[in-house]
Amino acid sequence: MPIFEAHNISMRLPDGRWLFEEINIQLERGDVLALRGPSGVGKTTLLKCLAELIPYNEGYSVLHGKKPAEYGIPEWRSRVMYVPQRPATHPGCPMDLFKAVKKFSSQKHKAKLGNPITIGMNWELSESHFYEKWSNLSGGEMQRCSLAIAIALAPDILLLDEPTSALDPQAVSLVEKTLKGKTCIWITHDPQQEQRVATRTLKMTRQRAPTPLDSDEESQGIQEQDDRPISITMDV
């Protein structure tokens, strides 16, 4: 039985055009849905919609048969957790962030949290990385620390925006091994990674040639230059 479902999720841009329309997703426990598509097609925006981080126009999601409003939005976001490709630079160190977030009331329902340091040490990080200021970490170190924190917070669903884009092949392999068995929606531009990790695939394809106005920053107002919605195909 699916533990997560998204029904007819649709996002309209400010000028009235559709960024994407009628996206349907079903995830069983342990599924990894690879989300593929060209830059500017709305992949990052879709993840943020599923996490209830930004509003969308139509559709709804359910987790264990309950809608976001039944959990409350803070708890929903703790259960359906978005992990950005480029982590924000937070004050202090990664462990400061983890210790702060695990005290949030939205985390109280979780019986047991993990240890991000233990997770990170499996990815060629040391304990000292988690006590280093965020601003002193490299892009790959920040990416791994952020992902380790997300996993340690034990969400039901991980929404991963290119989680290994800043990593070398050895670190990529180690992260993929840890994520095996987690329930994820995973944006990747790497067909070989898709083959390694995905149990199913959602392909978002534009119905026109890209233009110079296209950008990865869909959520910052860059608009599609076509009245038609993107087409959606899902391979199981």
Accessible surface in RSA format (square Angstrom, percent):
REM  Atomic radii and reference values for relative SASA: ProtOr
REM  Chains: A
REM  Algorithm: Lee & Richards
REM  Probe-radius: 1.40
REM  Slices: 20
REM RES _ NUM      All-atoms   Total-Side   Main-Chain    Non-polar    All polar
REM                ABS   REL    ABS   REL    ABS   REL    ABS   REL    ABS   REL
RES MET A   1   195.12 101.0 151.20 100.1  43.92 104.6 118.89 101.1  76.23 101.0
RES PRO A   2    40.32  29.4  23.21  21.2  17.11  62.2  23.21  19.2  17.11 106.4
RES ILE A   3    17.29   9.8  14.90  11.1   2.39   5.8  16.53  11.9   0.76   2.1
RES PHE A   4     0.20   0.1   0.00   0.0   0.20   0.5   0.20   0.1   0.00   0.0
RES GLU A   5    38.98  22.4  38.98  29.5   0.00   0.0   0.52   1.0  38.47  31.4
RES ALA A   6     0.97   0.9   0.00   0.0   0.97   2.2   0.00   0.0   0.97   2.6
RES HIS A   7    49.09  26.8  49.00  34.1   0.09   0.2  26.47  27.3  22.62  26.3
RES ASN A   8    71.79  49.5  71.79  69.4   0.00   0.0  11.94  28.7  59.85  57.9
RES ILE A   9     0.29   0.2   0.29   0.2   0.00   0.0   0.29   0.2   0.00   0.0
RES SER A  10     0.03   0.0   0.03   0.0   0.00   0.0   0.00   0.0   0.03   0.0
RES MET A  11    31.72  16.4  31.72  21.0   0.00   0.0  30.51  25.9   1.20   1.6
RES ARG A  12    95.84  40.2  84.36  43.0  11.47  27.3  22.40  30.6  73.44  44.5
RES LEU A  13     9.66   5.4   5.67   4.1   3.99  10.0   5.97   4.2   3.70   9.9
RES PRO A  14   118.05  86.0  73.81  67.3  44.24 160.8  87.25  72.0  30.80 191.4
RES ASP A  15    64.28  45.0  26.22  26.1  38.06  90.0  37.27  87.7  27.01  26.9
RES GLY A  16    32.46  40.0   0.00   N/A  32.46  40.0  24.35  66.8   8.11  18.2
RES ARG A  17    74.66  31.3  71.09  36.2   3.58   8.5  10.92  14.9  63.74  38.6
RES TRP A  18    30.77  12.4  29.74  14.4   1.03   2.4  16.27   8.7  14.50  23.5
RES LEU A  19     1.76   1.0   1.66   1.2   0.10   0.3   1.66   1.2   0.10   0.3
RES PHE A  20     0.00   0.0   0.00   0.0   0.00   0.0   0.00   0.0   0.00   0.0
RES GLU A  21    46.83  26.9  41.28  31.2   5.55  13.2   7.13  13.8  39.69  32.4
RES GLU A  22   103.54  59.4  94.24  71.3   9.30  22.1  14.07  27.2  89.47  73.0
RES ILE A  23     0.00   0.0   0.00   0.0   0.00   0.0   0.00   0.0   0.00   0.0
RES ASN A  24    70.56  48.7  62.97  60.9   7.58  18.3  32.05  77.1  38.50  37.2
RES ILE A  25     2.09   1.2   0.01   0.0   2.08   5.0   1.00   0.7   1.09   3.0
RES GLN A  26    87.02  48.7  85.57  62.5   1.45   3.4  18.81  40.0  68.21  51.7
RES LEU A  27     0.00   0.0   0.00   0.0   0.00   0.0   0.00   0.0   0.00   0.0
RES GLU A  28    83.07  47.7  83.07  62.8   0.00   0.0   9.98  19.3  73.08  59.7
RES ARG A  29   171.12  71.8 145.47  74.2  25.65  61.1  66.51  90.9 104.61  63.4
RES GLY A  30    22.01  27.1   0.00   N/A  22.01  27.1  13.28  36.4   8.73  19.6
RES ASP A  31    16.02  11.2  15.85  15.8   0.17   0.4   0.08   0.2  15.94  15.9
RES VAL A  32     5.99   3.9   5.99   5.4   0.00   0.0   5.99   5.2   0.00   0.0
RES LEU A  33     0.00   0.0   0.00   0.0   0.00   0.0   0.00   0.0   0.00   0.0
RES ALA A  34     0.09   0.1   0.09   0.1   0.00   0.0   0.09   0.1   0.00   0.0
RES LEU A  35     0.03   0.0   0.03   0.0   0.00   0.0   0.03   0.0   0.00   0.0
RES ARG A  36    50.54  21.2  50.54  25.8   0.00   0.0   5.19   7.1  45.35  27.5
RES GLY A  37    13.56  16.7   0.00   N/A  13.56  16.7   9.79  26.9   3.77   8.5
RES PRO A  38    54.93  40.0  44.00  40.1  10.92  39.7  54.17  44.7   0.75   4.7
RES SER A  39    49.96  42.2  43.98  58.7   5.98  13.8  22.93  48.8  27.03  37.9
RES GLY A  40     4.76   5.9   0.00   N/A   4.76   5.9   1.55   4.2   3.21   7.2
RES VAL A  41     0.00   0.0   0.00   0.0   0.00   0.0   0.00   0.0   0.00   0.0
RES GLY A  42     0.00   0.0   0.00   N/A   0.00   0.0   0.00   0.0   0.00   0.0
RES LYS A  43     6.63   3.2   6.63   4.1   0.00   0.0   4.88   4.4   1.75   1.9
RES THR A  44    27.33  19.4  27.22  27.6   0.11   0.3  12.22  16.4  15.12  22.9
RES THR A  45     0.63   0.4   0.63   0.6   0.00   0.0   0.63   0.8   0.00   0.0
RES LEU A  46     0.00   0.0   0.00   0.0   0.00   0.0   0.00   0.0   0.00   0.0
RES LEU A  47     0.00   0.0   0.00   0.0   0.00   0.0   0.00   0.0   0.00   0.0
RES LYS A  48    46.69  22.8  46.69  28.6   0.00   0.0  11.54  10.4  35.15  37.4
RES CYS A  49     0.14   0.1   0.00   0.0   0.14   0.3   0.06   0.1   0.08   0.1
RES LEU A  50     0.32   0.2   0.00   0.0   0.32   0.8   0.32   0.2   0.00   0.0
RES ALA A  51     1.14   1.1   1.14   1.8   0.00   0.0   1.14   1.6   0.00   0.0
RES GLU A  52    32.10  18.4  25.35  19.2   6.75  16.1   1.58   3.1  30.51  24.9
RES LEU A  53    76.62  42.7  52.19  37.3  24.43  61.4  52.77  37.1  23.85  64.2
RES ILE A  54    41.25  23.5  36.60  27.3   4.65  11.2  40.14  28.9   1.11   3.0
RES PRO A  55   116.31  84.8 103.88  94.7  12.43  45.2 113.17  93.4   3.14  19.5
RES TYR A  56    46.80  21.9  19.53  11.1  27.28  71.0  14.96  11.2  31.85  39.3
RES ASN A  57    81.55  56.2  49.65  48.0  31.90  76.8  10.80  26.0  70.76  68.4
RES GLU A  58    87.35  50.2  79.67  60.3   7.68  18.3  33.75  65.3  53.60  43.8
RES GLY A  59    33.20  40.9   0.00   N/A  33.20  40.9   5.77  15.8  27.42  61.4
RES TYR A  60    90.31  42.2  89.66  51.0   0.65   1.7  56.27  42.3  34.04  42.0
RES SER A  61     0.09   0.1   0.09   0.1   0.00   0.0   0.00   0.0   0.09   0.1
RES VAL A  62    16.44  10.8  16.44  14.9   0.00   0.0  16.44  14.3   0.00   0.0
RES LEU A  63     0.00   0.0   0.00   0.0   0.00   0.0   0.00   0.0   0.00   0.0
RES HIS A  64    77.96  42.6  50.19  34.9  27.77  71.0  42.48  43.8  35.47  41.3
RES GLY A  65    65.25  80.5   0.00   N/A  65.25  80.5  31.94  87.6  33.31  74.6
RES LYS A  66    82.99  40.5  82.99  50.9   0.00   0.0  41.97  37.8  41.02  43.7
RES LYS A  67    93.93  45.8  93.93  57.6   0.00   0.0  45.70  41.1  48.23  51.4
RES PRO A  68    13.14   9.6  13.14  12.0   0.00   0.0  13.14  10.8   0.00   0.0
RES ALA A  69    91.23  83.9  64.18  99.0  27.05  61.5  68.89  97.0  22.34  59.2
RES GLU A  70   107.74  61.9  74.71  56.5  33.03  78.6  40.13  77.6  67.61  55.2
RES TYR A  71    28.17  13.2   8.14   4.6  20.03  52.1   9.13   6.9  19.04  23.5
RES GLY A  72    27.11  33.4   0.00   N/A  27.11  33.4  26.54  72.8   0.57   1.3
RES ILE A  73    59.76  34.0  57.15  42.6   2.61   6.3  57.15  41.2   2.61   7.1
RES PRO A  74    89.34  65.1  82.20  74.9   7.14  26.0  86.74  71.6   2.59  16.1
RES GLU A  75    40.36  23.2  39.24  29.7   1.12   2.7   5.12   9.9  35.24  28.8
RES TRP A  76     0.00   0.0   0.00   0.0   0.00   0.0   0.00   0.0   0.00   0.0
RES ARG A  77    95.16  40.0  90.40  46.1   4.76  11.3  24.78  33.9  70.38  42.7
RES SER A  78     4.97   4.2   1.68   2.2   3.29   7.6   4.44   9.5   0.53   0.7
RES ARG A  79    39.45  16.6  39.45  20.1   0.00   0.0   0.00   0.0  39.45  23.9
RES VAL A  80     0.14   0.1   0.00   0.0   0.14   0.3   0.00   0.0   0.14   0.4
RES MET A  81    23.74  12.3  23.45  15.5   0.28   0.7  18.53  15.8   5.20   6.9
RES TYR A  82    36.97  17.3  18.39  10.5  18.58  48.4  14.05  10.6  22.92  28.3
RES VAL A  83     7.59   5.0   6.41   5.8   1.18   2.8   7.19   6.2   0.40   1.1
RES PRO A  84    45.47  33.1  43.69  39.8   1.78   6.5  43.69  36.1   1.78  11.1
RES GLN A  85    37.88  21.2  33.35  24.4   4.53  10.8   4.57   9.7  33.31  25.3
RES ARG A  86   167.71  70.4 150.77  76.9  16.94  40.3  71.17  97.3  96.54  58.5
RES PRO A  87    19.34  14.1   9.15   8.3  10.18  37.0   9.87   8.1   9.47  58.8
RES ALA A  88    63.41  58.3  50.30  77.6  13.11  29.8  60.55  85.3   2.86   7.6
RES THR A  89    89.20  63.4  58.76  59.6  30.44  72.6  35.30  47.4  53.90  81.5
RES HIS A  90    63.31  34.6  56.97  39.6   6.34  16.2  31.78  32.8  31.53  36.7
RES PRO A  91   122.38  89.2 103.66  94.5  18.72  68.1 115.25  95.2   7.13  44.3
RES GLY A  92    36.32  44.8   0.00   N/A  36.32  44.8  22.42  61.5  13.90  31.1
RES CYS A  93    11.82   8.9  11.78  13.1   0.04   0.1   4.40  11.2   7.41   8.0
RES PRO A  94     0.00   0.0   0.00   0.0   0.00   0.0   0.00   0.0   0.00   0.0
RES MET A  95    15.74   8.2  15.74  10.4   0.00   0.0  15.74  13.4   0.00   0.0
RES ASP A  96    72.87  51.0  65.29  65.0   7.58  17.9  22.09  52.0  50.78  50.6
RES LEU A  97    42.47  23.6  37.78  27.0   4.68  11.8  42.31  29.7   0.16   0.4
RES PHE A  98     7.82   3.9   7.82   4.8   0.00   0.0   7.82   4.7   0.00   0.0
RES LYS A  99    87.67  42.8  87.64  53.8   0.03   0.1  48.62  43.8  39.05  41.6
RES ALA A 100    48.34  44.4  40.01  61.7   8.33  18.9  46.42  65.4   1.92   5.1
RES VAL A 101    23.93  15.7  23.93  21.7   0.00   0.0  23.93  20.8   0.00   0.0
RES LYS A 102    85.99  42.0  74.31  45.6  11.68  27.8  28.57  25.7  57.42  61.2
RES LYS A 103   147.70  72.1 133.52  81.9  14.18  33.8  79.18  71.3  68.52  73.0
RES PHE A 104   108.96  54.5 104.14  64.5   4.83  12.6 108.96  66.1   0.00   0.0
RES SER A 105    94.41  79.8  76.96 102.7  17.46  40.2  43.00  91.6  51.42  72.0
RES SER A 106    15.71  13.3   9.35  12.5   6.35  14.6   7.78  16.6   7.93  11.1
RES GLN A 107     9.36   5.2   4.64   3.4   4.72  11.2   0.83   1.8   8.53   6.5
RES LYS A 108   143.10  69.8 114.14  70.0  28.96  68.9  80.14  72.1  62.96  67.1
RES HIS A 109    69.72  38.1  30.92  21.5  38.80  99.3  41.42  42.7  28.29  32.9
RES LYS A 110    28.19  13.8   8.38   5.1  19.82  47.2  13.22  11.9  14.97  15.9
RES ALA A 111   114.73 105.5  65.39 100.9  49.34 112.2  77.32 108.9  37.41  99.1
RES LYS A 112   175.17  85.5 156.68  96.1  18.49  44.0 104.50  94.1  70.67  75.3
RES LEU A 113    45.55  25.4  25.27  18.1  20.28  51.0  26.18  18.4  19.37  52.1
RES GLY A 114    37.05  45.7   0.00   N/A  37.05  45.7  27.92  76.6   9.12  20.4
RES ASN A 115    74.92  51.7  68.32  66.0   6.60  15.9  23.17  55.8  51.75  50.0
RES PRO A 116     0.00   0.0   0.00   0.0   0.00   0.0   0.00   0.0   0.00   0.0
RES ILE A 117    18.26  10.4  18.26  13.6   0.00   0.0  18.26  13.1   0.00   0.0
RES THR A 118    80.56  57.3  77.79  78.9   2.77   6.6  60.02  80.6  20.54  31.0
RES ILE A 119    23.59  13.4  23.03  17.2   0.56   1.3  23.59  17.0   0.00   0.0
RES GLY A 120     0.00   0.0   0.00   N/A   0.00   0.0   0.00   0.0   0.00   0.0
RES MET A 121   112.74  58.4  91.51  60.6  21.23  50.5  76.99  65.5  35.75  47.4
RES ASN A 122    89.05  61.4  77.60  75.0  11.45  27.6  17.70  42.6  71.35  69.0
RES TRP A 123     0.04   0.0   0.04   0.0   0.00   0.0   0.04   0.0   0.00   0.0
RES GLU A 124    97.36  55.9  64.73  49.0  32.63  77.7  42.10  81.4  55.26  45.1
RES LEU A 125     8.90   5.0   0.42   0.3   8.48  21.3   1.75   1.2   7.15  19.2
RES SER A 126    47.78  40.4  44.91  59.9   2.87   6.6  43.69  93.0   4.09   5.7
RES GLU A 127    95.03  54.6  92.77  70.2   2.26   5.4  21.68  41.9  73.35  59.9
RES SER A 128    75.35  63.7  65.15  86.9  10.21  23.5  51.42 109.5  23.94  33.5
RES HIS A 129    40.99  22.4  39.78  27.7   1.21   3.1  28.09  29.0  12.90  15.0
RES PHE A 130     0.00   0.0   0.00   0.0   0.00   0.0   0.00   0.0   0.00   0.0
RES TYR A 131   110.17  51.4  84.69  48.2  25.48  66.3  64.71  48.6  45.46  56.0
RES GLU A 132    69.76  40.0  65.93  49.9   3.83   9.1  12.89  24.9  56.86  46.4
RES LYS A 133   131.52  64.2 130.45  80.0   1.07   2.5  72.68  65.4  58.84  62.7
RES TRP A 134     1.30   0.5   0.86   0.4   0.44   1.0   0.86   0.5   0.44   0.7
RES SER A 135    82.98  70.1  49.42  66.0  33.56  77.3  40.35  85.9  42.62  59.7
RES ASN A 136    94.31  65.0  61.31  59.2  33.00  79.5  17.33  41.7  76.98  74.4
RES LEU A 137    14.65   8.2   1.84   1.3  12.80  32.2   2.29   1.6  12.36  33.3
RES SER A 138    59.63  50.4  46.54  62.1  13.09  30.2  50.61 107.8   9.02  12.6
RES GLY A 139    47.59  58.7   0.00   N/A  47.59  58.7  31.66  86.9  15.92  35.7
RES GLY A 140     9.96  12.3   0.00   N/A   9.96  12.3   5.17  14.2   4.80  10.7
RES GLU A 141    39.79  22.8  39.79  30.1   0.00   0.0   1.78   3.4  38.01  31.0
RES MET A 142    24.12  12.5  24.12  16.0   0.00   0.0   6.31   5.4  17.81  23.6
RES GLN A 143     6.23   3.5   5.25   3.8   0.98   2.3   4.36   9.3   1.87   1.4
RES ARG A 144    29.58  12.4  29.18  14.9   0.41   1.0   0.83   1.1  28.76  17.4
RES CYS A 145     0.00   0.0   0.00   0.0   0.00   0.0   0.00   0.0   0.00   0.0
RES SER A 146    18.92  16.0  15.12  20.2   3.80   8.7   2.94   6.3  15.98  22.4
RES LEU A 147     1.64   0.9   1.64   1.2   0.00   0.0   1.64   1.2   0.00   0.0
RES ALA A 148     0.00   0.0   0.00   0.0   0.00   0.0   0.00   0.0   0.00   0.0
RES ILE A 149     7.21   4.1   7.21   5.4   0.00   0.0   7.21   5.2   0.00   0.0
RES ALA A 150     5.71   5.2   4.64   7.2   1.07   2.4   5.59   7.9   0.12   0.3
RES ILE A 151    14.66   8.3   6.63   4.9   8.03  19.4   7.36   5.3   7.30  19.8
RES ALA A 152     0.71   0.7   0.00   0.0   0.71   1.6   0.64   0.9   0.07   0.2
RES LEU A 153     6.32   3.5   6.32   4.5   0.00   0.0   6.32   4.4   0.00   0.0
RES ALA A 154    44.11  40.6  26.82  41.4  17.29  39.3  33.77  47.6  10.34  27.4
RES PRO A 155    22.68  16.5   2.84   2.6  19.84  72.1   2.90   2.4  19.79 123.0
RES ASP A 156    38.20  26.8  22.02  21.9  16.18  38.3   9.39  22.1  28.81  28.7
RES ILE A 157     0.27   0.2   0.00   0.0   0.27   0.7   0.27   0.2   0.00   0.0
RES LEU A 158     5.46   3.0   5.38   3.8   0.08   0.2   5.38   3.8   0.08   0.2
RES LEU A 159     0.00   0.0   0.00   0.0   0.00   0.0   0.00   0.0   0.00   0.0
RES LEU A 160     0.00   0.0   0.00   0.0   0.00   0.0   0.00   0.0   0.00   0.0
RES ASP A 161     7.73   5.4   7.70   7.7   0.04   0.1   0.00   0.0   7.73   7.7
RES GLU A 162    35.06  20.1  31.92  24.1   3.14   7.5   5.37  10.4  29.70  24.2
RES PRO A 163     3.61   2.6   0.51   0.5   3.10  11.3   2.89   2.4   0.73   4.5
RES THR A 164    12.16   8.6   7.63   7.7   4.53  10.8   0.00   0.0  12.16  18.4
RES SER A 165    59.67  50.4  16.46  22.0  43.21  99.5  25.52  54.4  34.15  47.8
RES ALA A 166    55.34  50.9  24.05  37.1  31.29  71.2  35.48  50.0  19.86  52.6
RES LEU A 167    22.31  12.4   1.21   0.9  21.10  53.0   4.54   3.2  17.77  47.8
RES ASP A 168    79.92  56.0  68.98  68.7  10.93  25.9  37.27  87.7  42.65  42.5
RES PRO A 169   116.59  85.0 106.04  96.7  10.55  38.3 111.22  91.8   5.37  33.4
RES GLN A 170    99.27  55.5  93.70  68.5   5.56  13.2  34.26  72.9  65.00  49.3
RES ALA A 171     1.32   1.2   1.32   2.0   0.00   0.0   1.32   1.9   0.00   0.0
RES VAL A 172    20.97  13.8  20.97  19.0   0.00   0.0  20.97  18.2   0.00   0.0
RES SER A 173    62.45  52.8  58.29  77.8   4.15   9.6  21.80  46.4  40.64  56.9
RES LEU A 174    43.13  24.0  41.06  29.4   2.07   5.2  41.40  29.1   1.73   4.7
RES VAL A 175     0.03   0.0   0.03   0.0   0.00   0.0   0.03   0.0   0.00   0.0
RES GLU A 176    18.11  10.4  13.75  10.4   4.35  10.4   7.67  14.8  10.44   8.5
RES LYS A 177   160.84  78.5 144.50  88.7  16.34  38.9  93.65  84.3  67.19  71.6
RES THR A 178    38.89  27.7  23.20  23.5  15.69  37.4  24.57  33.0  14.33  21.7
RES LEU A 179     0.64   0.4   0.64   0.5   0.00   0.0   0.64   0.4   0.00   0.0
RES LYS A 180   177.30  86.5 153.09  93.9  24.21  57.6 100.84  90.8  76.46  81.4
RES GLY A 181    53.35  65.8   0.00   N/A  53.35  65.8  31.57  86.6  21.79  48.8
RES LYS A 182    80.24  39.1  76.94  47.2   3.30   7.9  33.56  30.2  46.69  49.7
RES THR A 183    10.48   7.5   4.61   4.7   5.87  14.0   0.34   0.5  10.15  15.3
RES CYS A 184     0.00   0.0   0.00   0.0   0.00   0.0   0.00   0.0   0.00   0.0
RES ILE A 185     0.01   0.0   0.01   0.0   0.00   0.0   0.01   0.0   0.00   0.0
RES TRP A 186     1.46   0.6   1.46   0.7   0.00   0.0   1.39   0.7   0.07   0.1
RES ILE A 187     1.26   0.7   1.22   0.9   0.04   0.1   1.22   0.9   0.04   0.1
RES THR A 188     3.72   2.6   1.83   1.9   1.89   4.5   2.05   2.8   1.67   2.5
RES HIS A 189    81.09  44.3  59.77  41.5  21.33  54.6  39.49  40.7  41.60  48.4
RES ASP A 190    58.08  40.7  54.70  54.4   3.39   8.0  24.28  57.1  33.80  33.7
RES PRO A 191    72.94  53.2  72.32  65.9   0.62   2.2  72.45  59.8   0.49   3.0
RES GLN A 192   123.91  69.3 122.95  89.9   0.96   2.3  30.76  65.5  93.15  70.6
RES GLN A 193     8.99   5.0   8.99   6.6   0.00   0.0   0.19   0.4   8.80   6.7
RES GLU A 194    24.82  14.3  23.91  18.1   0.92   2.2   6.07  11.7  18.75  15.3
RES GLN A 195   152.50  85.3 119.50  87.3  33.00  78.6  43.43  92.4 109.07  82.7
RES ARG A 196   132.36  55.6  92.49  47.2  39.86  94.9  68.50  93.6  63.85  38.7
RES VAL A 197    22.89  15.1   8.38   7.6  14.51  35.0  14.83  12.9   8.07  21.9
RES ALA A 198    28.09  25.8   3.88   6.0  24.21  55.1   3.88   5.5  24.21  64.1
RES THR A 199    74.04  52.7  47.99  48.7  26.05  62.1  55.61  74.7  18.44  27.9
RES ARG A 200    37.25  15.6  31.73  16.2   5.52  13.1   5.25   7.2  31.99  19.4
RES THR A 201     9.20   6.5   9.05   9.2   0.15   0.4   1.12   1.5   8.08  12.2
RES LEU A 202     0.26   0.1   0.26   0.2   0.00   0.0   0.26   0.2   0.00   0.0
RES LYS A 203    78.14  38.1  77.96  47.8   0.18   0.4  29.68  26.7  48.46  51.6
RES MET A 204     0.00   0.0   0.00   0.0   0.00   0.0   0.00   0.0   0.00   0.0
RES THR A 205    57.41  40.8  57.29  58.1   0.12   0.3  50.08  67.3   7.33  11.1
RES ARG A 206    33.87  14.2  11.92   6.1  21.95  52.3   7.68  10.5  26.19  15.9
RES GLN A 207    76.05  42.5  52.94  38.7  23.11  55.0  27.55  58.6  48.50  36.8
RES ARG A 208    43.45  18.2  21.21  10.8  22.24  53.0  34.65  47.4   8.80   5.3
RES ALA A 209    78.58  72.3  60.61  93.5  17.97  40.9  66.32  93.4  12.26  32.5
RES PRO A 210    94.78  69.1  75.59  68.9  19.20  69.8  75.85  62.6  18.93 117.7
RES THR A 211    46.61  33.1  36.35  36.9  10.25  24.4  40.47  54.4   6.13   9.3
RES PRO A 212   140.59 102.5 103.05  93.9  37.54 136.4 116.31  96.0  24.28 150.9
RES LEU A 213   111.95  62.3 105.20  75.3   6.75  17.0 108.37  76.1   3.57   9.6
RES ASP A 214    29.64  20.8   9.50   9.5  20.14  47.6   9.83  23.1  19.81  19.8
RES SER A 215    33.37  28.2  24.74  33.0   8.63  19.9  21.26  45.3  12.11  17.0
RES ASP A 216    70.90  49.7  61.70  61.4   9.19  21.7  20.85  49.1  50.05  49.9
RES GLU A 217    68.44  39.3  67.00  50.7   1.43   3.4  29.57  57.2  38.86  31.7
RES GLU A 218     9.04   5.2   4.42   3.3   4.63  11.0   1.83   3.5   7.22   5.9
RES SER A 219    45.82  38.7  10.91  14.6  34.91  80.4   9.15  19.5  36.67  51.4
RES GLN A 220   135.26  75.6  99.92  73.0  35.34  84.1  37.83  80.5  97.43  73.9
RES GLY A 221    38.90  48.0   0.00   N/A  38.90  48.0  24.74  67.9  14.15  31.7
RES ILE A 222    71.59  40.7  65.81  49.0   5.78  13.9  67.82  48.8   3.77  10.2
RES GLN A 223    54.70  30.6  48.86  35.7   5.84  13.9   8.59  18.3  46.11  35.0
RES GLU A 224     8.96   5.1   8.61   6.5   0.35   0.8   4.87   9.4   4.09   3.3
RES GLN A 225    66.93  37.4  47.22  34.5  19.71  46.9  11.72  25.0  55.21  41.9
RES ASP A 226    23.17  16.2  17.18  17.1   5.99  14.2  12.86  30.3  10.31  10.3
RES ASP A 227   112.14  78.6  96.49  96.0  15.65  37.0  33.52  78.9  78.62  78.4
RES ARG A 228   130.20  54.7 121.12  61.7   9.08  21.6  54.96  75.1  75.24  45.6
RES PRO A 229    39.40  28.7  39.12  35.7   0.28   1.0  39.20  32.4   0.20   1.2
RES ILE A 230    11.04   6.3   3.67   2.7   7.36  17.7   4.34   3.1   6.70  18.2
RES SER A 231    38.52  32.5  32.96  44.0   5.55  12.8  29.38  62.6   9.13  12.8
RES ILE A 232    49.72  28.3  21.62  16.1  28.10  67.7  21.62  15.6  28.10  76.2
RES THR A 233    71.43  50.8  66.12  67.0   5.31  12.6  66.79  89.7   4.63   7.0
RES MET A 234    62.72  32.5  33.02  21.9  29.71  70.7  20.12  17.1  42.60  56.4
RES ASP A 235    68.52  48.0  63.49  63.2   5.03  11.9  30.84  72.6  37.68  37.6
RES VAL A 236   138.28  91.0  80.70  73.1  57.58 138.7  94.57  82.2  43.71 118.5
END  Absolute sums over single chains surface
CHAIN  1 A    11161.1       8733.8       2427.3       5879.3       5281.8
END  Absolute sums over all chains
TOTAL         11161.1       8733.8       2427.3       5879.3       5281.8
